Amino acid sequence: MTPSNDLRRPVSRSLCTMSELVLPNDTNGLGNLMGGRLLHWMDVCAAISSQRHSGVVCVTASVDSVEFHEPIHQSEIIVLESHVNRAFRTSMEVEINVYAENPRDSIKRHCNRAFYTFVAVGEDGKPVPVPELVPETGNERERYEAAARRREFRLLLSGRMKPSDAIHVQDYLASFSA
Ligand SMILES: CC(C)(COP(=O)(O)OP(=O)(O)OC[C@H]1O[C@@H](n2cnc3c(N)ncnc32)[C@H](O)[C@@H]1OP(=O)(O)O)[C@@H](O)C(=O)NCCC(=O)NCCS
């Protein structure tokens, strides 16, 4: 399959919502959801977003820090929501938010947020270009701008970018001394 790089795609095309029920086999000795199981569901949800945007198979290149703010209990419903924040050349930043829903009162609480980087690959497993993402709302434009900065931070930390090339980070830091 070849990517449609001539197209510009809205954020809405990449939206993915998944629900999962926390069963006994998903929990630790305290009856709470195990972190590794949640990371697996987050990876699947984010992969769907990246593939909806790019139209090709995508692989996880990196995951930014994930924090587990509070336990999620057996029998709760997990709702995962993801979308692409920005498409670069062959990579995309996908934001994913996780909510836990108590089945008795249907109240949803926000439990996790993470940023995944996916890379679109061809049949040979090599990176291929992805369509441009076009932010349409104020929120989408803010996330689009922040994604460029986060990309530079993660490439700096992984040693894949020189500090002198990190122009969005430099602008960001300069804004504090202006
Ligand atoms: C991800 C992968 C395809 C990148 O291949 P590569 O030869 O390093 O390719 P490149 O150097 O051309 O980088 C391709 C893109 O990945 C991005 N990338 C690579 N490593 C990255 C990292 N650690 N964090 C963020 N982005 C990264 C690059 O910035 C580049 O993005 P761009 O084209 O939008 O600028 C390759 O490393 C791979 O196949 N990894 C295994 C993926 C996998 O199996 N994931 C499941 C985990 S078990």
Ligand as a Chemical Component Dictionary entry (heavy atoms), coordinates in Angstrom:
data_LIG
# 
_chem_comp.id                   LIG 
_chem_comp.type                 NON-POLYMER 
_chem_comp.pdbx_formal_charge   0 
_chem_comp.three_letter_code    LIG 
# 
loop_
_chem_comp_atom.comp_id 
_chem_comp_atom.atom_id 
_chem_comp_atom.alt_atom_id 
_chem_comp_atom.type_symbol 
_chem_comp_atom.charge 
_chem_comp_atom.model_Cartn_x 
_chem_comp_atom.model_Cartn_y 
_chem_comp_atom.model_Cartn_z 
_chem_comp_atom.pdbx_ordinal 
LIG C1  C1  C 0 10.865 3.462  13.949 1  
LIG C2  C2  C 0 11.782 3.023  12.820 2  
LIG C3  C3  C 0 10.950 2.606  11.592 3  
LIG C4  C4  C 0 12.646 4.243  12.465 4  
LIG O1  O1  O 0 13.578 3.813  11.528 5  
LIG P1  P1  P 0 14.918 4.663  11.238 6  
LIG O2  O2  O 0 15.754 3.879  10.340 7  
LIG O3  O3  O 0 15.485 5.163  12.521 8  
LIG O4  O4  O 0 14.333 5.844  10.378 9  
LIG P2  P2  P 0 14.683 7.372  10.342 10 
LIG O5  O5  O 0 15.972 7.718  11.023 11 
LIG O6  O6  O 0 14.528 7.766  8.900  12 
LIG O7  O7  O 0 13.506 8.033  11.195 13 
LIG C5  C5  C 0 12.187 7.923  10.722 14 
LIG C6  C6  C 0 11.316 8.803  11.569 15 
LIG O8  O8  O 0 11.253 8.248  12.884 16 
LIG C7  C7  C 0 11.503 9.260  13.825 17 
LIG N1  N1  N 0 12.097 8.635  14.996 18 
LIG C8  C8  C 0 13.040 7.665  15.004 19 
LIG N2  N2  N 0 13.349 7.362  16.274 20 
LIG C9  C9  C 0 12.595 8.140  17.067 21 
LIG C10 C10 C 0 12.452 8.290  18.466 22 
LIG N3  N3  N 0 13.181 7.579  19.343 23 
LIG N4  N4  N 0 11.553 9.191  18.936 24 
LIG C11 C11 C 0 10.810 9.920  18.090 25 
LIG N5  N5  N 0 10.899 9.829  16.736 26 
LIG C12 C12 C 0 11.786 8.956  16.242 27 
LIG C13 C13 C 0 12.470 10.207 13.108 28 
LIG O9  O9  O 0 12.488 11.475 13.722 29 
LIG C14 C14 C 0 11.852 10.241 11.743 30 
LIG O10 O10 O 0 10.730 11.102 11.745 31 
LIG P3  P3  P 0 10.443 12.126 10.505 32 
LIG O11 O11 O 0 10.643 11.352 9.227  33 
LIG O12 O12 O 0 9.020  12.520 10.680 34 
LIG O13 O13 O 0 11.396 13.269 10.642 35 
LIG C15 C15 C 0 12.730 1.840  13.231 36 
LIG O14 O14 O 0 13.575 2.269  14.279 37 
LIG C16 C16 C 0 11.945 0.612  13.683 38 
LIG O15 O15 O 0 11.438 -0.125 12.857 39 
LIG N6  N6  N 0 11.842 0.410  15.008 40 
LIG C17 C17 C 0 11.083 -0.700 15.576 41 
LIG C18 C18 C 0 9.599  -0.318 15.667 42 
LIG C19 C19 C 0 8.815  -1.371 16.415 43 
LIG O16 O16 O 0 8.993  -2.532 16.181 44 
LIG N7  N7  N 0 7.960  -0.887 17.315 45 
LIG C20 C20 C 0 7.249  -1.773 18.178 46 
LIG C21 C21 C 0 7.955  -1.847 19.493 47 
LIG S1  S1  S 0 8.157  -3.488 20.038 48 
# 
loop_
_chem_comp_bond.comp_id 
_chem_comp_bond.atom_id_1 
_chem_comp_bond.atom_id_2 
_chem_comp_bond.value_order 
_chem_comp_bond.pdbx_ordinal 
LIG C1  C2  SING 1  
LIG C2  C3  SING 2  
LIG C2  C4  SING 3  
LIG C2  C15 SING 4  
LIG C4  O1  SING 5  
LIG O1  P1  SING 6  
LIG P1  O2  DOUB 7  
LIG P1  O3  SING 8  
LIG P1  O4  SING 9  
LIG O4  P2  SING 10 
LIG P2  O5  DOUB 11 
LIG P2  O6  SING 12 
LIG P2  O7  SING 13 
LIG O7  C5  SING 14 
LIG C5  C6  SING 15 
LIG C6  O8  SING 16 
LIG C6  C14 SING 17 
LIG O8  C7  SING 18 
LIG C7  N1  SING 19 
LIG C7  C13 SING 20 
LIG N1  C8  SING 21 
LIG N1  C12 SING 22 
LIG C8  N2  DOUB 23 
LIG N2  C9  SING 24 
LIG C9  C10 SING 25 
LIG C9  C12 DOUB 26 
LIG C10 N3  SING 27 
LIG C10 N4  DOUB 28 
LIG N4  C11 SING 29 
LIG C11 N5  DOUB 30 
LIG N5  C12 SING 31 
LIG C13 O9  SING 32 
LIG C13 C14 SING 33 
LIG C14 O10 SING 34 
LIG O10 P3  SING 35 
LIG P3  O11 DOUB 36 
LIG P3  O12 SING 37 
LIG P3  O13 SING 38 
LIG C15 O14 SING 39 
LIG C15 C16 SING 40 
LIG C16 O15 DOUB 41 
LIG C16 N6  SING 42 
LIG N6  C17 SING 43 
LIG C17 C18 SING 44 
LIG C18 C19 SING 45 
LIG C19 O16 DOUB 46 
LIG C19 N7  SING 47 
LIG N7  C20 SING 48 
LIG C20 C21 SING 49 
LIG C21 S1  SING 50 
# 
